[in-house]
Amino acid sequence: MGVGAEPSTVVAVGLPPLDRSTLWPYEDGQPGEFYYQRYAHPTGAAAEQALGELDGGEALLFSSGAGATTSVVLALLEPGATIAVAEGCYYGTPTLFRELERWGLRHVEFDQTGAPPEGVQLVWLEAPSNPYLTMPDFGAAAAHPAPVLVDATAATPVHLRPLEHGADLVLHSATKYLGGHSDLLLGAVVCREPATAGRLREFRTRTGIVAAPDAAWLLLRGLKTLEVRVGRQTETAAELARRLEAHPKVELVRYPGFGGMLSFDVAGDAKAVETSTRVIVNATSLGGVQSTMESRYRWEGDRVPENLLRLSVGLEDVEALWSDLDQALQS
Ligand code: PLP
C-alpha cells in the first residue's frame, strides 16, 4: 500500500485492493517496483497483467482509447510518416490523425477487406469496424512490410486475439466492452514485442497519458464478467440482426456474426426511430450492459448514410429489445 492509502480503501473479494496512492516509500533508500503513480501503480499493473493474458501480449493502459491512439502514433512513428487506416472505422481515429497533420503525420484510408497500400509506415485495422462492421483481411495486412495495429474494441479478446493473426499491436477502447458498465474511460495497447511495450511505457510516463487506479480497478472488475457478457450480447445481437433483416422498415443490416454491435439502415427517418425507443437508450458509445442506439449521421455526416442507426446490444431480454425496436420502427 502506498502512502495515504489504508488497507480499507476499496477492497472487494476476488479483486486486488484499489490503491489510490500517488507515491510509495523507497525501500532502504531505493525506489521499489512502485514509487510514483505516473510511472506505474499496483492496480494498473494488475489490470495490465490480466488483459495481457487475455490478448497474449504485453498490455499497457492509457487514459482513454484516444489517448492510446495518440501514444502509438507519437511514440512509434517518425515525423512525416503515413498511416493506412481502414475506411469506415471509428470516425474519431482519422479525426485524431487529422489533428496531428500539423506535426507532419499523413494518413490514407483503404478498404481493409483487401491489401493495404504500399509506402505506408503503419497499417491500422479495425475488427469489426465501427459502424460499418467490416472485418480486415489479416493475411494481406500481415504480408505488408509495415507494422499492423488492430483496434479490436468491438471484438474483444473473447472473439479475436489479433496477435495470433499476425498483428503487432492491439488497441482497445476499454471504455466499451472490457469495462462493460459505461462507468470508466480507459484505453489499452497490447504489444507483441516487449521492446515496443517498453518504448510506449516510456512515452506514457513522460507525457502523462496514464490510466487512473480507479479506472484500472473497474477494468479488473469488468474482465471478471467479460466472457459471460459478450457471449450473451452476441446471442442477442445475432437474433436481433436476423429479425431486422426480415423487417419491412429496414433496408440493410450490417452484422459480422459475432459481438454485440450492429448497424442497420431504416426505410424512413432514423431520428424518429432513435427517439422512439423506451428500453434502448438513445445515446452514444457502446459495449455496456445497457443497450444504446443512435444515428451516427449526427457525428459523422456524409461518412455514413443518413438513415444508419448503430445499435449496441446490452444484457436486456431479447424479446423486450425486439418489441422495443419493432414499435420504434413503426413510429
Ligand atoms: N476505437 C473505437 C473502435 C471506438 O469505438 C472508440 C470510441 O468510441 C475509440 C477507439 C476511442 O476510445 P475512447 O472513447 O475510450 O477514447
Residues whose N, C-alpha, C, O or C-beta is under 5 A from the ligand:
A	BS01	PLP	S64 G65 A66 G67 Y90 N130 D151 T153 S173 T175 L186
